[in-house]
Amino acid sequence: MNLHHDPNTTPQDIIHQAIEVFCQKGYAQTSMKDVTDGLSLSRGPIYYYFKDKYGLYKASYDVFEETLKAIHERFFPAPIPTMEKIKKLLMGIILDTRKFNRHFFLGLRDIAELSDIAKRYDTLNEAFLRRLHGVILEGQAKGELTSTLTKEEITTHIYVVFYGLLSAVNSKLLDFQPDESFEKVLHRHLSPLLP
């Protein structure tokens, strides 16, 4: 166990390290020692700031949720063409939240201790879906999206593209340096939704 504490270590440093560890091991397999080892830190500051592993995970999830909400608020109300809005939303979510890979959410619905976070996650996703449906319907009404598909079919297409690209980025199959190339890939896969 580390016996010292760097006075310059902030709660944000601890959260950043915890996110990395939760993404490597998942919640169930992560110990406080895993987090402290990466920071050369005793467990005391973690317990002081976060009380326990759940508190640390909750603080890490808060970062994820705040990041997503900021993306939603930046692009959903933006006065830009529908396809541009959808691309910017997807690109923002994938690029800004890619550090939260699937291991971070592993067991979210299976671990009773995490049930309140699972509910928050579901509520966030449901809110996104409602707003996305609104964007789709508005885009169809303006003639900016195809009217030959239902909003559900368009949503399914968007989600397939989103999760495919997210998995590819997280698995390092696709390593986009300039955001422009990422945007081109998104455009190519979303173009069947244009009128």
Contacts in CASP RR format, 6 or more apart in sequence:
PFRMAT RR
TARGET T0000
AUTHOR 0000-0000-0000
METHOD contacts of the structure
MODEL  1
MNLHHDPNTTPQDIIHQAIEVFCQKGYAQTSMKDVTDGLSLSRGPIYYYF
KDKYGLYKASYDVFEETLKAIHERFFPAPIPTMEKIKKLLMGIILDTRKF
NRHFFLGLRDIAELSDIAKRYDTLNEAFLRRLHGVILEGQAKGELTSTLT
KEEITTHIYVVFYGLLSAVNSKLLDFQPDESFEKVLHRHLSPLLP
1 33 0 8 1.000
1 36 0 8 1.000
1 42 0 8 1.000
1 43 0 8 1.000
2 36 0 8 1.000
2 37 0 8 1.000
2 40 0 8 1.000
2 41 0 8 1.000
2 42 0 8 1.000
2 43 0 8 1.000
3 42 0 8 1.000
4 40 0 8 1.000
4 41 0 8 1.000
4 42 0 8 1.000
5 41 0 8 1.000
5 42 0 8 1.000
5 44 0 8 1.000
5 45 0 8 1.000
6 39 0 8 1.000
6 40 0 8 1.000
6 41 0 8 1.000
9 39 0 8 1.000
9 41 0 8 1.000
9 45 0 8 1.000
11 49 0 8 1.000
11 50 0 8 1.000
11 59 0 8 1.000
13 39 0 8 1.000
14 35 0 8 1.000
14 39 0 8 1.000
14 41 0 8 1.000
14 45 0 8 1.000
14 46 0 8 1.000
14 49 0 8 1.000
14 50 0 8 1.000
14 56 0 8 1.000
15 56 0 8 1.000
15 59 0 8 1.000
15 60 0 8 1.000
15 63 0 8 1.000
17 35 0 8 1.000
17 38 0 8 1.000
17 39 0 8 1.000
18 30 0 8 1.000
18 35 0 8 1.000
18 56 0 8 1.000
18 57 0 8 1.000
18 59 0 8 1.000
18 60 0 8 1.000
19 60 0 8 1.000
19 63 0 8 1.000
19 99 0 8 1.000
19 100 0 8 1.000
19 104 0 8 1.000
20 99 0 8 1.000
21 30 0 8 1.000
21 34 0 8 1.000
21 35 0 8 1.000
21 38 0 8 1.000
22 30 0 8 1.000
22 57 0 8 1.000
22 60 0 8 1.000
22 103 0 8 1.000
22 104 0 8 1.000
23 99 0 8 1.000
23 100 0 8 1.000
23 101 0 8 1.000
23 103 0 8 1.000
23 104 0 8 1.000
24 103 0 8 1.000
25 34 0 8 1.000
25 103 0 8 1.000
26 103 0 8 1.000
26 104 0 8 1.000
26 106 0 8 1.000
26 107 0 8 1.000
27 53 0 8 1.000
27 57 0 8 1.000
27 106 0 8 1.000
27 107 0 8 1.000
27 108 0 8 1.000
27 111 0 8 1.000
27 114 0 8 1.000
28 106 0 8 1.000
28 107 0 8 1.000
28 111 0 8 1.000
30 53 0 8 1.000
30 57 0 8 1.000
31 53 0 8 1.000
32 43 0 8 1.000
32 46 0 8 1.000
32 47 0 8 1.000
32 53 0 8 1.000
32 56 0 8 1.000
33 43 0 8 1.000
35 41 0 8 1.000
35 46 0 8 1.000
35 56 0 8 1.000
36 42 0 8 1.000
36 43 0 8 1.000
36 46 0 8 1.000
46 56 0 8 1.000
49 59 0 8 1.000
50 56 0 8 1.000
50 58 0 8 1.000
50 59 0 8 1.000
54 113 0 8 1.000
54 114 0 8 1.000
57 114 0 8 1.000
57 117 0 8 1.000
58 117 0 8 1.000
60 104 0 8 1.000
61 117 0 8 1.000
61 120 0 8 1.000
61 121 0 8 1.000
64 97 0 8 1.000
64 100 0 8 1.000
64 104 0 8 1.000
65 120 0 8 1.000
65 121 0 8 1.000
65 124 0 8 1.000
67 96 0 8 1.000
67 97 0 8 1.000
68 93 0 8 1.000
68 97 0 8 1.000
68 124 0 8 1.000
68 128 0 8 1.000
69 124 0 8 1.000
71 89 0 8 1.000
71 92 0 8 1.000
71 93 0 8 1.000
71 96 0 8 1.000
72 89 0 8 1.000
72 127 0 8 1.000
72 128 0 8 1.000
72 131 0 8 1.000
75 85 0 8 1.000
75 88 0 8 1.000
75 89 0 8 1.000
75 92 0 8 1.000
76 85 0 8 1.000
76 89 0 8 1.000
76 131 0 8 1.000
76 135 0 8 1.000
78 85 0 8 1.000
78 88 0 8 1.000
80 88 0 8 1.000
81 144 0 8 1.000
82 135 0 8 1.000
82 136 0 8 1.000
82 138 0 8 1.000
82 139 0 8 1.000
82 142 0 8 1.000
82 144 0 8 1.000
82 145 0 8 1.000
83 144 0 8 1.000
83 145 0 8 1.000
83 187 0 8 1.000
83 190 0 8 1.000
83 193 0 8 1.000
83 194 0 8 1.000
85 135 0 8 1.000
86 132 0 8 1.000
86 135 0 8 1.000
86 158 0 8 1.000
86 190 0 8 1.000
86 193 0 8 1.000
87 183 0 8 1.000
87 186 0 8 1.000
87 187 0 8 1.000
87 190 0 8 1.000
89 132 0 8 1.000
90 158 0 8 1.000
90 161 0 8 1.000
90 162 0 8 1.000
90 165 0 8 1.000
90 186 0 8 1.000
91 179 0 8 1.000
91 182 0 8 1.000
91 183 0 8 1.000
91 186 0 8 1.000
93 162 0 8 1.000
93 166 0 8 1.000
94 162 0 8 1.000
94 165 0 8 1.000
94 166 0 8 1.000
94 169 0 8 1.000
94 182 0 8 1.000
95 169 0 8 1.000
95 179 0 8 1.000
95 182 0 8 1.000
98 166 0 8 1.000
98 169 0 8 1.000
98 170 0 8 1.000
101 170 0 8 1.000
102 170 0 8 1.000
105 121 0 8 1.000
107 114 0 8 1.000
108 114 0 8 1.000
108 117 0 8 1.000
108 118 0 8 1.000
108 121 0 8 1.000
109 118 0 8 1.000
129 155 0 8 1.000
132 155 0 8 1.000
132 158 0 8 1.000
133 151 0 8 1.000
133 155 0 8 1.000
134 151 0 8 1.000
136 145 0 8 1.000
136 151 0 8 1.000
136 154 0 8 1.000
136 155 0 8 1.000
137 151 0 8 1.000
139 145 0 8 1.000
140 146 0 8 1.000
140 147 0 8 1.000
140 151 0 8 1.000
143 195 0 8 1.000
144 194 0 8 1.000
144 195 0 8 1.000
145 154 0 8 1.000
145 193 0 8 1.000
145 194 0 8 1.000
145 195 0 8 1.000
146 154 0 8 1.000
146 192 0 8 1.000
146 193 0 8 1.000
146 194 0 8 1.000
146 195 0 8 1.000
147 195 0 8 1.000
149 157 0 8 1.000
149 193 0 8 1.000
154 193 0 8 1.000
157 190 0 8 1.000
157 192 0 8 1.000
157 193 0 8 1.000
158 190 0 8 1.000
158 193 0 8 1.000
161 186 0 8 1.000
161 189 0 8 1.000
161 190 0 8 1.000
165 174 0 8 1.000
165 182 0 8 1.000
165 185 0 8 1.000
165 186 0 8 1.000
165 189 0 8 1.000
167 173 0 8 1.000
168 174 0 8 1.000
169 175 0 8 1.000
169 176 0 8 1.000
174 185 0 8 1.000
176 182 0 8 1.000
176 185 0 8 1.000
END
